[in-house]
Amino acid sequence: MTQKVRDLLNSFDSLPDADKHEMAVEVLRRVRKSAHGDVSDESLTALADELFCAMDAQEAKHGEP
């Protein structure tokens, strides 16, 4: 992992939950549109499911709706 990626992830971790959700959705959308095509639909769907489950658990932990 490059330092740029680590810096982005650290910045992501410092965001409020709503902003994390918005950014995650946008990153997934961009990956889906990428010309590289190295992420299958099944993998992308599994990653999205994992992300949203983790975010739901975090929101439940903090008492957010």
N, C-alpha and C positions, 0 to 999 in steps of 0.2 A: 504494500500500500504506500502510495506516495505521500509526501508531507502535505501537498495540496488537498488530497482526499482526507487526511487526518484533520486538517484545519477545518474543512467543510463539515465534517462529522462533529467536531467539537462545537462549531457554531450552531449546527442543527440541535445538538443536545441542550444548548442554552436557550432555545426558543420556547415560548409558551406552547402548550399542547395544541391549541388551535392552529398556530403557525406551523408546527411540525406536521400536522395532518395536511395542511394546504401544500406544503413543500413536498411531502412524500407523494401525494397524488400527482403533482406536476412532474416530479422526477420519473415516476412510473409512466406517465403519459409520454414523456420525451423518449424514454427508453423504447417504448412501444413503437414510436415513429422513427427510431434511428435506422439509418441505412445499413448498419452492421448486421442486423438480423441474427445475432448470436444468442438471443434470449427467446426461447420458444413461448408460445401462448400459454402452455401448461405451466411452465416455470414462472412466468410473469403473474399468472393467476394465483399460484401457490404463494409467491412472495407478497402479493397484495393481501391475500387472506391472512397470512402470518402478521403482516404489519397492522392490519385493522384489528385483529384479535389482541395484539399487544397494546394497541392504543386504547381499546375498550377496557382492557384490564387495568391500565394505568388510570383511566378516567374513573373507573369504579373504586379504585384504591384511594383516590383523592376526593371522592364524593361528588364528582361532576356528573351532570346529566348525560 
